[in-house]
Amino acid sequence: MNYKKYILAGIILLMVGYLLWYFNNIIAYVLISIVLSLLGAPIVTFMSKFKIGKFKIPRAISAMLALFLIWFSIILFIIIFLPLIANEAKSLSEINPTEIIKNIDEPLNNLDAFISKYHLMGNQEILLKDYAAEKIISFASVAKLSNILKVLIGILGNIFVAIFAISFITFFFLKDDKLVTNVVFTIVPDKYDRAIKHILLSIKKLLTRYFVGIVIDVILMIVMITIGLTIIGLDFNHAIVIGLFAGIFNVVPYVGPIIAILFGITMGIVTHLNVDFYLVLVPLISYMLIVFVIAQIIDAVFIQPYIFSNSVKAHPLEIFLVIMIAGSFAGIIGMVLAIPSYTVLRVVAKEFFTSSEVVRKLTEKI
């Protein structure tokens, strides 16, 4: 048995893995640029077809305008939400943990007495009052970080370099829609040119619909949560920050909505410290839960089936299993990347493994 080729293949894979790790920033820029180019592709296509008499907008101009619209949307989003988030952070930094603990002291004592009476915790002596106090003090300590924006800026120290690199790469992806195809053609043998071309076109079509759908889903969730929380009496500034958080975390399948609900309820509690617990705070929390549940039902029944199922042409149960498997291997990042990665694998499998009955079943709708 010839082991040399396997050893050589292993060495090549290790080298490729090392290069990907070493140049991880560049790889991240390219991946972000690919997503932005997929979002901008419909804009470029529309502008390229637009004519004024005999004049037709050059693709380079269409790509530049599409890139401008993408960055304008991102900057507008930041301008609108950053002051609201900063104001919310300032409010959180002024939280008095002692006041919170005092406000919920009675209900926690009642709950501890109920648990102790019916031995719900077995032989473990855990007081919810002490546990809640510990967590509240910990939360308040984090909230009091006055330099939180400086920390974020420090993490994004090369933000201008990143913006320039991503813009530069995205522009050429938009300008030349065959750029990736040509690069791939130089790597694979000529006999696979036709198959690779079909694969790349299918991937581009499916992922474009998917990422556009994700953006629409985030916007709709922000709007639904914000409107719902405002209707039940929450201050608009608090409502829109919670809505923003819920919309962004909704991108993370299944786990994201739970995190968003916990964050929203926490924000609802800490921003209403001076109200009566039973008469005001409990009803407020109940109404907030109703808003989140209604928004999630609308999202799960009407919005996400279109995005996750129709856009990538896969069964909802199939999508669920893929996300769970990816999450078990790579956590939240794996869950976020599961559907795009699975879509790519399905397209490739359909092109090269058509003899397999399983592959035919999984890819029949593509």
Secondary structure, 3 states (H helix, E strand, C coil): CCCHHHHHHHHHHHHHHHHHHHCHHHHHHHHHHHHHHHHHHHHHHHHHHCEECCEECCHHHHHHHHHHHHHHHHHHHHHHHHHHHHHHHHHHHCCCHHHHHHHCHHHHHHHHHHHHHHCCCCCCCCCHHHHHHHHHHHHHHHHCCCCHHHHHHHHCCCHHHHHHHHHHHHHHHHHCCCHHHHHHHCCCCHHHHHHHHHHHHHHHHHHHHHHHHHHHHHHHHHHHHHHHHHHCCCCHHHHHHHHHHHHHHCCCCCHHHHHHHHHHHHHHHHCCCCCCHHHHHHHHHHHHHHHHHHHHHHHHHHHHHHHHHHCCCCCHHHHHHHHHHHHHHHHHHHHHHHHHHHHHHHHHHHHHCCCCHHHHHHHCCC
